[in-house]
């Protein structure tokens, strides 16, 4: 199972690296999620200190991404 999983992931990585734009355009949502999981294995959303009045705005500074190999 592990070997099959690794070979499937390898194919995804090779396809995505060969032509990222073409891969992304034709990839399913699950395939896109797999690429994100492989490249960014740890994504943390930091808790908001306080919520401003409505409408609440998203602040991308709350995201901390640990890239593969870091």
N, C-alpha and C positions, 0 to 999 in steps of 0.2 A: 504494500500500500504506500509506504513512504517513497519507494523508488518511482512508482507511477506518479505520485504527487509531485516529486522533484522534476521528472521529465515533462510533465504538463506545465509546470511553472516555467521551466526552461524554454519551452516553446512559446509561451506568452511573452517572456522577456525578449527572446530573439525577434519575434514579430514586432513587438513594440519598439525595439531599438532600430530595426531595419528601416521603418518608415513610421515614426510616431503619429504623424497627422492622419495618415491613411488608416492606421490601426485604430486610433481613437474614434474616428468617424464611423467605422464599421463595427466596432466592438459593442457588445451588449452591456447593460448596466452592471451585471455580475462580473464580466471580464474587466471592466474599468475598475471596479472595486478591488479585484484581485491584483491589478497592477499597483494601485495605491497601497494596498496592504504589503506588497513586496518591497516597494520603494521607500515607504514611510511606515515602518512597523509599529511606531508609537506616536500617536497624536493625542495630545492632552488639551482640553479646553479648561482654562483657568476660570474659577468661579468669579462671577461679577461682584464687585464690591458693593454696588448699590444699583438698583434699577431706576433709570431716569423716568420722568413722566411719560405718559403715552404720547406718541408711539415709541416703543423701545427700539433702539438701534443696535445692530450687530457691530461689535468692535473686534476686528480680526487680530488685534494685538493680544487677545486672550488665547490665541492658539499657539501651542508650542509643538513643533514637529521635530522628532528625532529621526534623521535620515538613516538609511541602511548603512551599517559599517561605522556609525559614530559611537 
